[in-house]
């Protein structure tokens, strides 16, 4: 968040003179980011250290009588550690910005908190001064290469979200063949919307492979293997494949989780069929507002975000869990949960039964 003194005429003029002399710090360090998929290709980028940036900034700013100050503070309301970066001019004018560092719970892990603080100090200072300290993520050396896995943001997943536990949940959450315009890897010799006949043949082959799979684990591995091909289908082919995947998953999971009872057989004693209904996915905005007003289940702070329990219903391509399976979590714990690799284990560590809480909240707004 940006803040400043009532007047910034002099500090702005002094900063402009300093920026005319500033140069971007030399990027001498290299970082490696893991790919979004297991055994995927990693991506590297160069960046400048905080020490190198401070060395350059201080020389230019001190000539214009501008001092830099970076201080931290605890925010009990939000449960975050906040970093404030300020530029103080000799005239008494100032410019400052606030940057969230980490949650208060991370104080118990000093090494992790220190790494987050160094990262925040570098980004906050470089942003406020107006210099670049690392390679852009859309730079040519970070572009997708043939045969490599695309970055997570190419598949539509938000930054900072930890990958779900299984390959299929990763593939489906990122919706590799949903109907959107996505950039295909350069040089990929595969079907596209410009080749409807080839795309139709590929869709038929993928549908046949899908129908031959006998369990959810096989579908997990299959989805991980074919998502790149499916991403090149025409809009109609992608829709057909997505609907078939959802239907196949629903049937397999229903057959694995439910067994027909003896009473389900017909009166003659012959084996009968039990129809498994499609899971209802209810939507109720008023209920979500009610959940958001409840205190966080993890720490008791308010307000909260309504979190959908992803494990409460069978997975479906592009389908969100029903609103009846929502529980309140503060923003900090909501982010922590999304970064966790296993949601069930996260709740077990807190000794909380979220499904029971979600059921109780739903009955409050939807009494029987």
C-alpha positions as a Markdown table, in Angstrom:
| # | Residue | x | y | z |
|---|---|---|---|---|
| 1 | Unk | 0.0 | 0.0 | 0.0 |
| 2 | Unk | 1.4 | 3.4 | -1.0 |
| 3 | Unk | 1.5 | 6.3 | 1.6 |
| 4 | Unk | 3.1 | 9.7 | 1.6 |
| 5 | Unk | 3.4 | 13.0 | 3.4 |
| 6 | Unk | 0.8 | 15.7 | 2.6 |
| 7 | Unk | 3.2 | 17.3 | 0.1 |
| 8 | Unk | 5.8 | 15.4 | -1.9 |
| 9 | Unk | 7.0 | 18.2 | -4.2 |
| 10 | Unk | 10.6 | 18.2 | -3.0 |
| 11 | Unk | 11.0 | 14.5 | -2.4 |
| 12 | Unk | 9.6 | 13.7 | -5.8 |
| 13 | Unk | 12.0 | 16.2 | -7.5 |
| 14 | Unk | 14.9 | 14.8 | -5.6 |
| 15 | Unk | 14.0 | 11.2 | -6.4 |
| 16 | Unk | 13.7 | 12.1 | -10.1 |
| 17 | Unk | 17.2 | 13.5 | -10.1 |
| 18 | Unk | 18.5 | 10.4 | -8.4 |
| 19 | Unk | 16.7 | 8.1 | -10.8 |
| 20 | Unk | 18.4 | 9.9 | -13.7 |
| 21 | Unk | 21.7 | 8.6 | -12.3 |
| 22 | Unk | 20.5 | 5.2 | -11.2 |
| 23 | Unk | 21.3 | 2.0 | -13.2 |
| 24 | Unk | 19.8 | -1.4 | -12.7 |
| 25 | Unk | 22.1 | -3.5 | -10.5 |
| 26 | Unk | 24.1 | -6.3 | -12.2 |
| 27 | Unk | 22.4 | -9.7 | -12.0 |
| 28 | Unk | 25.1 | -11.9 | -10.7 |
| 29 | Unk | 23.0 | -14.5 | -8.8 |
| 30 | Unk | 21.0 | -17.3 | -10.4 |
| 31 | Unk | 17.8 | -19.0 | -9.0 |
| 32 | Unk | 16.1 | -22.2 | -10.1 |
| 33 | Unk | 12.3 | -22.7 | -10.0 |
| 34 | Unk | 11.0 | -26.3 | -10.1 |
| 35 | Unk | 8.5 | -27.1 | -12.9 |
| 36 | Unk | 4.8 | -27.6 | -12.0 |
| 37 | Unk | 4.8 | -31.3 | -12.7 |
| 38 | Unk | 6.9 | -34.1 | -11.2 |
| 39 | Unk | 10.2 | -34.7 | -13.0 |
| 40 | Unk | 9.4 | -31.6 | -15.0 |
| 41 | Unk | 12.1 | -29.2 | -16.4 |
| 42 | Unk | 13.2 | -26.4 | -14.0 |
| 43 | Unk | 13.5 | -22.8 | -15.0 |
| 44 | Unk | 16.3 | -20.5 | -14.0 |
| 45 | Unk | 16.5 | -16.7 | -13.9 |
| 46 | Unk | 19.1 | -14.2 | -12.8 |
| 47 | Unk | 18.7 | -11.6 | -10.1 |
| 48 | Unk | 20.7 | -9.0 | -8.1 |
| 49 | Unk | 21.3 | -9.4 | -4.4 |
| 50 | Unk | 19.8 | -7.0 | -1.8 |
| 51 | Unk | 23.3 | -5.9 | -0.8 |
| 52 | Unk | 24.2 | -4.9 | -4.4 |
| 53 | Unk | 21.0 | -3.0 | -4.8 |
| 54 | Unk | 21.5 | -1.1 | -1.5 |
| 55 | Unk | 25.0 | -0.2 | -2.6 |
| 56 | Unk | 23.8 | 1.4 | -5.8 |
| 57 | Unk | 20.7 | 3.1 | -4.3 |
| 58 | Unk | 22.5 | 4.7 | -1.3 |
| 59 | Unk | 25.1 | 6.4 | -3.5 |
| 60 | Unk | 22.5 | 8.1 | -5.7 |
| 61 | Unk | 19.9 | 8.9 | -3.1 |
| 62 | Unk | 22.4 | 10.3 | -0.6 |
| 63 | Unk | 23.5 | 12.9 | -3.1 |
| 64 | Unk | 19.9 | 14.1 | -3.2 |
| 65 | Unk | 19.5 | 14.1 | 0.6 |
| 66 | Unk | 17.2 | 11.1 | 0.6 |
| 67 | Unk | 17.5 | 8.3 | 3.2 |
| 68 | Unk | 16.0 | 4.8 | 3.0 |
| 69 | Unk | 14.4 | 3.2 | 6.0 |
| 70 | Unk | 12.9 | -0.4 | 6.1 |
| 71 | Unk | 11.1 | -1.5 | 9.3 |
| 72 | Unk | 8.8 | -4.4 | 10.2 |
| 73 | Unk | 5.7 | -4.5 | 12.3 |
| 74 | Unk | 3.2 | -7.1 | 13.5 |
| 75 | Unk | -0.4 | -6.8 | 12.5 |
| 76 | Unk | -2.6 | -8.8 | 15.0 |
| 77 | Unk | -5.7 | -8.1 | 13.0 |
| 78 | Unk | -4.5 | -9.7 | 9.8 |
| 79 | Unk | -2.0 | -12.1 | 11.4 |
| 80 | Unk | 0.8 | -10.8 | 9.1 |
| 81 | Unk | 4.3 | -9.4 | 9.5 |
| 82 | Unk | 4.4 | -6.1 | 7.5 |
| 83 | Unk | 7.5 | -4.5 | 6.0 |
| 84 | Unk | 7.4 | -0.7 | 5.5 |
| 85 | Unk | 9.9 | 0.9 | 3.1 |
| 86 | Unk | 10.2 | 4.7 | 3.3 |
| 87 | Unk | 12.2 | 7.4 | 1.4 |
| 88 | Unk | 12.8 | 10.3 | 3.8 |
| 89 | Unk | 13.9 | 13.7 | 2.4 |
| 90 | Unk | 15.7 | 16.4 | 4.3 |
| 91 | Unk | 12.7 | 18.7 | 3.7 |
| 92 | Unk | 10.6 | 16.4 | 6.0 |
| 93 | Unk | 8.6 | 15.0 | 3.1 |
| 94 | Unk | 8.4 | 11.2 | 2.7 |
| 95 | Unk | 7.1 | 8.4 | 0.5 |
| 96 | Unk | 6.4 | 4.9 | 1.9 |
| 97 | Unk | 4.9 | 1.6 | 0.8 |
| 98 | Unk | 3.8 | -1.5 | 2.8 |
| 99 | Unk | 4.6 | -5.0 | 1.8 |
| 100 | Unk | 3.3 | -8.2 | 3.5 |
| 101 | Unk | 6.2 | -10.5 | 4.5 |
| 102 | Unk | 4.7 | -13.7 | 6.1 |
| 103 | Unk | 2.3 | -14.9 | 8.8 |
| 104 | Unk | 3.0 | -14.4 | 12.5 |
| 105 | Unk | 3.2 | -18.2 | 12.8 |
| 106 | Unk | 6.4 | -18.1 | 10.7 |
| 107 | Unk | 8.2 | -16.5 | 13.6 |
| 108 | Unk | 8.7 | -20.0 | 14.9 |
| 109 | Unk | 10.8 | -20.7 | 11.8 |
| 110 | Unk | 13.4 | -17.9 | 11.8 |
| 111 | Unk | 15.2 | -19.2 | 8.7 |
| 112 | Unk | 12.1 | -19.2 | 6.6 |
| 113 | Unk | 11.0 | -15.8 | 8.0 |
| 114 | Unk | 14.5 | -14.3 | 7.2 |
| 115 | Unk | 14.3 | -15.6 | 3.7 |
| 116 | Unk | 10.9 | -14.0 | 3.2 |
| 117 | Unk | 12.1 | -10.8 | 4.7 |
| 118 | Unk | 15.1 | -10.5 | 2.4 |
| 119 | Unk | 12.9 | -11.2 | -0.6 |
| 120 | Unk | 10.4 | -8.6 | 0.5 |
| 121 | Unk | 13.1 | -6.0 | 1.2 |
| 122 | Unk | 14.6 | -6.4 | -2.2 |
| 123 | Unk | 11.2 | -6.3 | -4.1 |
| 124 | Unk | 9.8 | -3.4 | -2.0 |
| 125 | Unk | 13.0 | -1.2 | -2.3 |
| 126 | Unk | 13.5 | -1.9 | -6.0 |
| 127 | Unk | 9.9 | -1.2 | -6.8 |
| 128 | Unk | 9.7 | 2.1 | -4.8 |
| 129 | Unk | 13.0 | 3.4 | -6.4 |
| 130 | Unk | 12.1 | 2.2 | -9.9 |
| 131 | Unk | 14.8 | -0.2 | -10.8 |
| 132 | Unk | 14.8 | -3.8 | -12.0 |
| 133 | Unk | 16.6 | -6.5 | -10.0 |
| 134 | Unk | 15.8 | -9.7 | -11.8 |
| 135 | Unk | 14.9 | -11.1 | -15.2 |
| 136 | Unk | 11.3 | -10.8 | -16.4 |
| 137 | Unk | 9.4 | -14.0 | -16.3 |
| 138 | Unk | 8.4 | -13.4 | -19.9 |
| 139 | Unk | 12.0 | -13.0 | -21.0 |
| 140 | Unk | 13.1 | -15.1 | -24.0 |
| 141 | Unk | 15.4 | -17.4 | -21.9 |
| 142 | Unk | 12.4 | -18.3 | -19.8 |
| 143 | Unk | 10.0 | -18.9 | -22.7 |
| 144 | Unk | 8.6 | -22.4 | -23.1 |
| 145 | Unk | 10.8 | -24.7 | -25.1 |
| 146 | Unk | 9.6 | -27.6 | -27.2 |
| 147 | Unk | 9.1 | -30.6 | -25.0 |
| 148 | Unk | 9.2 | -28.7 | -21.7 |
| 149 | Unk | 6.5 | -28.3 | -19.2 |
| 150 | Unk | 4.9 | -24.8 | -19.3 |
| 151 | Unk | 5.0 | -22.5 | -16.2 |
| 152 | Unk | 2.1 | -22.8 | -13.8 |
| 153 | Unk | 0.6 | -19.5 | -14.9 |
| 154 | Unk | 0.4 | -20.7 | -18.5 |
| 155 | Unk | -2.1 | -23.4 | -17.3 |
| 156 | Unk | -4.2 | -20.9 | -15.4 |
| 157 | Unk | -3.2 | -21.7 | -11.8 |
| 158 | Unk | -2.7 | -18.7 | -9.6 |
| 159 | Unk | 0.7 | -17.9 | -8.3 |
| 160 | Unk | 1.7 | -19.0 | -4.9 |
| 161 | Unk | -0.8 | -21.9 | -4.9 |
| 162 | Unk | 0.8 | -25.2 | -4.1 |
| 163 | Unk | 0.2 | -28.1 | -6.5 |
| 164 | Unk | -2.5 | -30.6 | -5.3 |
| 165 | Unk | -1.5 | -34.0 | -4.3 |
| 166 | Unk | -2.2 | -36.2 | -7.3 |
| 167 | Unk | -1.2 | -35.8 | -11.0 |
| 168 | Unk | -4.9 | -35.8 | -12.1 |
| 169 | Unk | -5.9 | -33.1 | -9.7 |
| 170 | Unk | -3.0 | -31.0 | -11.0 |
| 171 | Unk | -4.1 | -31.6 | -14.6 |
| 172 | Unk | -7.7 | -31.0 | -13.9 |
| 173 | Unk | -7.3 | -28.0 | -11.6 |
| 174 | Unk | -5.2 | -26.3 | -14.3 |
| 175 | Unk | -7.8 | -27.5 | -17.0 |
| 176 | Unk | -5.3 | -28.4 | -19.7 |
| 177 | Unk | -8.0 | -29.0 | -22.3 |
| 178 | Unk | -10.6 | -26.6 | -21.2 |
| 179 | Unk | -12.0 | -24.2 | -23.8 |
| 180 | Unk | -9.6 | -21.3 | -23.6 |
| 181 | Unk | -7.0 | -19.8 | -26.0 |
| 182 | Unk | -3.6 | -21.0 | -24.7 |
| 183 | Unk | -0.2 | -20.7 | -26.4 |
| 184 | Unk | 1.0 | -24.1 | -27.6 |
| 185 | Unk | 4.7 | -24.9 | -27.3 |
| 186 | Unk | 6.8 | -23.6 | -30.3 |
| 187 | Unk | 7.5 | -26.2 | -32.9 |
| 188 | Unk | 5.0 | -28.7 | -31.6 |
| 189 | Unk | 3.9 | -30.9 | -34.6 |
| 190 | Unk | 0.4 | -31.7 | -33.3 |
| 191 | Unk | -3.2 | -31.1 | -34.3 |
| 192 | Unk | -4.7 | -27.7 | -33.9 |
| 193 | Unk | -7.9 | -25.9 | -34.6 |
| 194 | Unk | -6.6 | -25.2 | -38.1 |
| 195 | Unk | -6.6 | -29.0 | -38.7 |
| 196 | Unk | -10.1 | -30.2 | -37.8 |
| 197 | Unk | -9.7 | -33.6 | -39.4 |
| 198 | Unk | -6.5 | -34.4 | -37.6 |
| 199 | Unk | -8.0 | -33.0 | -34.4 |
| 200 | Unk | -11.1 | -35.2 | -34.7 |
| 201 | Unk | -9.0 | -38.3 | -35.2 |
| 202 | Unk | -6.9 | -37.4 | -32.1 |
| 203 | Unk | -10.1 | -36.7 | -30.0 |
| 204 | Unk | -11.5 | -40.1 | -31.1 |
| 205 | Unk | -8.2 | -41.9 | -30.1 |
| 206 | Unk | -8.1 | -40.1 | -26.7 |
| 207 | Unk | -11.7 | -40.9 | -26.0 |
| 208 | Unk | -11.1 | -44.6 | -26.8 |
| 209 | Unk | -8.1 | -44.6 | -24.5 |
| 210 | Unk | -10.1 | -43.0 | -21.7 |
| 211 | Unk | -12.9 | -45.5 | -22.0 |
| 212 | Unk | -10.4 | -48.4 | -21.7 |
| 213 | Unk | -9.1 | -47.2 | -18.3 |
| 214 | Unk | -10.4 | -49.3 | -15.4 |
| 215 | Unk | -9.7 | -47.2 | -12.3 |
| 216 | Unk | -9.0 | -43.6 | -11.1 |
| 217 | Unk | -5.2 | -44.2 | -10.7 |
| 218 | Unk | -4.9 | -45.2 | -14.4 |
| 219 | Unk | -6.8 | -42.0 | -15.3 |
| 220 | Unk | -4.4 | -40.0 | -13.2 |
| 221 | Unk | -1.4 | -41.3 | -15.1 |
| 222 | Unk | -3.2 | -41.0 | -18.5 |
| 223 | Unk | -4.2 | -37.4 | -17.9 |
| 224 | Unk | -0.6 | -36.5 | -17.0 |
| 225 | Unk | 0.6 | -38.1 | -20.2 |
| 226 | Unk | -1.8 | -36.7 | -22.8 |
| 227 | Unk | -2.6 | -33.2 | -21.5 |
| 228 | Unk | -0.2 | -31.6 | -24.1 |
| 229 | Unk | -1.9 | -33.4 | -27.0 |
| 230 | Unk | -5.4 | -32.5 | -25.6 |
| 231 | Unk | -4.4 | -28.9 | -25.5 |
| 232 | Unk | -4.2 | -28.8 | -29.3 |
| 233 | Unk | -7.7 | -30.1 | -30.0 |
| 234 | Unk | -10.4 | -27.9 | -31.5 |
| 235 | Unk | -12.9 | -26.3 | -29.2 |
| 236 | Unk | -15.5 | -29.0 | -30.0 |
| 237 | Unk | -13.0 | -31.8 | -29.4 |
| 238 | Unk | -11.8 | -30.3 | -26.1 |
| 239 | Unk | -15.4 | -30.1 | -24.9 |
| 240 | Unk | -16.2 | -33.7 | -25.8 |
| 241 | Unk | -13.0 | -34.9 | -24.1 |
| 242 | Unk | -13.6 | -32.8 | -21.0 |
| 243 | Unk | -17.2 | -34.1 | -20.6 |
| 244 | Unk | -16.1 | -37.7 | -21.2 |
| 245 | Unk | -13.4 | -37.4 | -18.5 |
| 246 | Unk | -15.9 | -35.9 | -16.0 |
| 247 | Unk | -18.4 | -38.6 | -16.7 |
| 248 | Unk | -15.8 | -41.4 | -16.5 |
| 249 | Unk | -14.4 | -40.2 | -13.2 |
| 250 | Unk | -17.8 | -39.9 | -11.6 |
| 251 | Unk | -18.8 | -43.4 | -12.6 |
| 252 | Unk | -15.5 | -45.0 | -11.5 |
| 253 | Unk | -15.4 | -43.2 | -8.2 |
| 254 | Unk | -19.1 | -44.0 | -7.5 |
| 255 | Unk | -18.5 | -47.7 | -8.2 |
| 256 | Unk | -15.4 | -47.8 | -6.0 |
| 257 | Unk | -17.1 | -46.0 | -3.1 |
| 258 | Unk | -20.5 | -47.6 | -3.1 |
| 259 | Unk | -21.5 | -51.3 | -3.2 |
| 260 | Unk | -25.1 | -52.3 | -3.9 |
| 261 | Unk | -26.9 | -53.7 | -0.9 |
| 262 | Unk | -28.8 | -57.0 | -1.0 |
| 263 | Unk | -32.1 | -55.0 | -0.7 |
| 264 | Unk | -31.2 | -53.4 | -4.0 |
| 265 | Unk | -31.7 | -56.6 | -5.8 |
| 266 | Unk | -35.1 | -57.2 | -7.4 |
| 267 | Unk | -37.8 | -59.3 | -5.8 |
| 268 | Unk | -36.9 | -62.4 | -7.9 |
| 269 | Unk | -33.5 | -62.5 | -6.3 |
| 270 | Unk | -31.7 | -61.6 | -9.5 |
| 271 | Unk | -29.0 | -59.0 | -9.4 |
| 272 | Unk | -30.4 | -55.5 | -9.9 |
| 273 | Unk | -28.9 | -52.2 | -10.9 |
| 274 | Unk | -28.5 | -49.4 | -8.5 |
| 275 | Unk | -28.6 | -46.0 | -10.1 |
| 276 | Unk | -26.0 | -43.6 | -8.7 |
| 277 | Unk | -27.2 | -40.0 | -8.8 |
| 278 | Unk | -24.9 | -37.3 | -10.0 |
| 279 | Unk | -23.4 | -35.3 | -7.0 |
| 280 | Unk | -25.3 | -32.1 | -6.4 |
| 281 | Unk | -23.2 | -29.0 | -6.5 |
| 282 | Unk | -25.3 | -26.3 | -4.9 |
| 283 | Unk | -24.6 | -22.6 | -5.2 |
| 284 | Unk | -25.8 | -20.1 | -2.6 |
| 285 | Unk | -24.2 | -16.7 | -2.3 |
| 286 | Unk | -26.0 | -15.8 | 0.9 |
| 287 | Unk | -24.6 | -18.9 | 2.5 |
| 288 | Unk | -21.1 | -17.9 | 1.4 |
| 289 | Unk | -21.6 | -14.4 | 3.0 |
| 290 | Unk | -22.8 | -16.1 | 6.2 |
| 291 | Unk | -19.7 | -18.3 | 6.3 |
| 292 | Unk | -17.4 | -15.3 | 5.7 |
| 293 | Unk | -18.8 | -13.6 | 8.8 |
| 294 | Unk | -17.8 | -16.6 | 11.0 |
| 295 | Unk | -14.4 | -16.6 | 12.9 |
| 296 | Unk | -11.5 | -18.5 | 11.4 |
| 297 | Unk | -11.5 | -22.2 | 12.4 |
| 298 | Unk | -7.7 | -22.1 | 12.9 |
| 299 | Unk | -7.2 | -18.9 | 14.9 |
| 300 | Unk | -10.6 | -17.3 | 15.6 |
| 301 | Unk | -9.9 | -14.1 | 13.7 |
| 302 | Unk | -12.5 | -12.3 | 11.6 |
| 303 | Unk | -13.4 | -11.7 | 8.9 |
| 304 | Unk | -12.9 | -14.9 | 7.0 |
| 305 | Unk | -12.8 | -16.3 | 3.5 |
| 306 | Unk | -15.3 | -19.1 | 2.7 |
| 307 | Unk | -13.1 | -22.1 | 1.8 |
| 308 | Unk | -14.5 | -25.0 | -0.3 |
| 309 | Unk | -13.3 | -28.4 | 1.0 |
| 310 | Unk | -11.9 | -29.9 | -2.2 |
| 311 | Unk | -12.0 | -33.5 | -0.9 |
| 312 | Unk | -15.7 | -33.4 | 0.0 |
| 313 | Unk | -17.0 | -34.3 | -3.5 |
| 314 | Unk | -15.7 | -36.3 | -6.5 |
| 315 | Unk | -13.4 | -34.4 | -8.7 |
| 316 | Unk | -14.8 | -33.0 | -11.9 |
| 317 | Unk | -13.2 | -31.1 | -14.8 |
| 318 | Unk | -13.9 | -27.4 | -14.2 |
| 319 | Unk | -16.4 | -28.1 | -11.4 |
| 320 | Unk | -16.2 | -26.5 | -8.0 |
| 321 | Unk | -17.2 | -28.2 | -4.8 |
| 322 | Unk | -20.8 | -27.5 | -3.7 |
| 323 | Unk | -21.2 | -24.4 | -1.5 |
| 324 | Unk | -22.5 | -26.6 | 1.4 |
| 325 | Unk | -19.0 | -27.8 | 1.9 |
| 326 | Unk | -17.5 | -24.4 | 2.9 |
| 327 | Unk | -15.8 | -23.4 | 6.2 |
| 328 | Unk | -14.4 | -20.1 | 7.4 |
| 329 | Unk | -10.7 | -19.4 | 7.3 |
| 330 | Unk | -8.8 | -16.1 | 7.7 |
| 331 | Unk | -6.8 | -14.9 | 4.7 |
| 332 | Unk | -3.5 | -16.1 | 6.2 |
| 333 | Unk | -4.6 | -19.6 | 7.0 |
| 334 | Unk | -6.5 | -19.8 | 3.7 |
| 335 | Unk | -3.3 | -19.1 | 1.8 |
| 336 | Unk | -1.4 | -21.6 | 4.0 |
| 337 | Unk | -4.0 | -24.3 | 3.2 |
| 338 | Unk | -3.7 | -23.7 | -0.6 |
| 339 | Unk | 0.0 | -24.0 | -0.3 |
| 340 | Unk | -0.3 | -27.3 | 1.5 |
| 341 | Unk | 0.2 | -30.4 | -0.7 |
| 342 | Unk | -2.4 | -32.4 | 1.2 |
| 343 | Unk | -5.6 | -30.7 | 2.5 |
| 344 | Unk | -6.7 | -33.7 | 4.6 |
| 345 | Unk | -3.4 | -33.8 | 6.5 |
| 346 | Unk | -3.5 | -30.0 | 7.0 |
| 347 | Unk | -6.9 | -30.4 | 8.8 |
| 348 | Unk | -5.6 | -33.4 | 10.8 |
| 349 | Unk | -2.7 | -31.3 | 12.1 |
| 350 | Unk | -5.2 | -28.8 | 13.5 |
| 351 | Unk | -7.4 | -31.6 | 15.0 |
| 352 | Unk | -10.4 | -30.1 | 13.2 |
| 353 | Unk | -13.2 | -32.0 | 11.5 |
| 354 | Unk | -14.1 | -29.5 | 8.7 |
| 355 | Unk | -17.0 | -31.5 | 7.2 |
| 356 | Unk | -18.9 | -31.5 | 10.4 |
| 357 | Unk | -18.4 | -27.7 | 10.7 |
| 358 | Unk | -19.5 | -27.2 | 7.1 |
| 359 | Unk | -22.6 | -29.4 | 7.7 |
| 360 | Unk | -23.5 | -27.4 | 10.8 |
| 361 | Unk | -23.1 | -24.1 | 9.0 |
| 362 | Unk | -25.2 | -25.3 | 6.1 |
| 363 | Unk | -28.0 | -26.4 | 8.4 |
| 364 | Unk | -28.0 | -23.0 | 10.0 |
| 365 | Unk | -28.8 | -21.3 | 6.7 |
| 366 | Unk | -30.9 | -24.2 | 5.3 |
| 367 | Unk | -32.8 | -25.7 | 8.2 |
| 368 | Unk | -34.5 | -29.0 | 7.5 |
